[in-house]
């Protein structure tokens, strides 16, 4: 039985589990998806399989982490959403990434809004940050809809990104 951490009308956010590894790796090795993540470089299958295994370790170490996003009606993996520590600043980053075929359907906003509420109501956090490539207008629109403000350019992951923050 899959333990749901966060549930929305259409989505379930769950901890990483092996039965979802193949679907996750397929999404996270798509260059169209990864061009706006971190350093923007393509990810190999081996890198993402290793990354998959690290997510629950991150959760154990910090008490928070990233979840897999499932569509409740189909149990299909459509991406990831959650939190990672930003080593350079001591902040916590809200992040999300979706399967390309699911872009523009409101899933990123739905998952990120639920995660933001979880950060406030369960973790008791006061602030979140997020990073976006300047040309990633879809992600920027999600962040603005969530109430994030633009804090300007920030050099992280070896690239210059826009930094956003929100008080919870």
N, C-alpha and C positions, 0 to 999 in steps of 0.2 A: 504494500500500500504506500502510495506517495504521500509524504507529509507536506501539506501546503503551508507555507509560511505567511503568504499574503494572498488574498483572493479579491478579485474585482469582478465586475459583471461578466467579463469575457475571458479573464486571464487568471492563471495560478502561478505564483512565483514560488519556486521550490529550491531546496538545496541540490547541489550537483549529485546525480546518481548515475551509475554506470549504464543503465538501460537507455539513457538519453545521450550518451557520448557521441555516437555516430552522427546523429542529427546536428548536435552542437558543433562538432568539428567541421561538418559540411558548410554550415553557415559562416563560421569564423575563419574559413580558408578562402572565402569568396573575395577576390580583390576589390570588388565594388563595395562590399560591406566594410572591409578593413582599411580602405583608403582614408577614412575619417577617424580611425581609432589610433590612439597613441602616436607613434612615429609615422603612421600611414603606410608602413611597409606591408607587403604580402606576407601572410603567415603560411607555414608549411603544415601539412597534416601532423607531422611528428611534434612540432612546436605546440600545436593546439591540443593534441592528445596529452602532452605533458602539462599544459596550462589547465586543462580540465581537471587533472588530478591534484593540482595545487589549490584549487578554490576552497575546498573544505578545510585544508590546512590553514589558509588565511583566516577563515572563519574561526577556527580553534584558537589561533594566535591572538586575534584582535577582538573577537566577540561579535564581529560583523563581517559581511562580505558580499559577494555577488550571487544572485539567484538565476536559475534557468527560468525563462518565460515559456509557459505552456498555454496554448489555446484550450480552454476548458471543453469546448464542444468536440474537439478532435484528438486531444492529448498530444498534439503536434508541438515540437519545440520550434519557437519562432525567434528566439534570441536570448539575451541576457540583460539583467538590470540589477543594480545594487550599488555597493559602496566599496571603495578602496582608500587606504590612507595615502595621502600625498606627502611623501617623505621630505620634499623640499620645504614645505610650508607648515606641516603639522595639521593641515586641514583634512577633511574627509570629502572625497569626490563622489558625487552621484554620477553614475555612468549607465549607459544603455546602448544596445546594438541590436538591430533586427534584421531578419532575413529580408532580402531585397523585395521579394514578392509581397511582403506585408507592410511596406512603406506606404504612408499616406492614408492609413486606415484608423488612425488614432491610437494604435497600440502603444507606441512609445510614450505618448502623453499619459495614457491610462496606467501603464506600469510605473513610470517615473513619479506620477502623482501619488500612487499608493506607497511607493518606497519613501518618498518625501514625508508623507504622513506617518509612516512607520518610524522614521528617524526621529520625528518630533515626539510622537506619542509613546513609543516603546523604548527607544534609546535615550530620550530626553535631550537630544542634541539641540543646540541653539543656532547652528549655521551649517550650510553645505556649500561646496563649490562645485563647479563643473567647467569643463574645457571643451571648446568647439573650434573646428577649423573655420576661418572666416567665410569660406564658400559653402559651408554646410548649412544652408538656410533652413532646411527642415529641422535640424537639431536646435538651431538658434531659436526658431519659432516655438518649439516645445519648451525650451528653457524660459523664454519670455512669458509664455502662457502660465508657467509654474511660478512666476513672480521673481525669477532670477534677474539681477541687474548686471550690466556689462561693466566689468572692472578693468577693461583695457587688455592690451596685449600682454602675453606672459610666455616666457621661454621654458618649455617643459617637454620631456620625451625627445629632446633634441630638435624640436621645431617650435615655431612661433604660433601660438594659438590664442584665441580670445578666452579670457577667464571670466567666469560668471559666479555670482554668489547670491545666496538668499538667507535671510534670517528666519528662523523657524518659530 
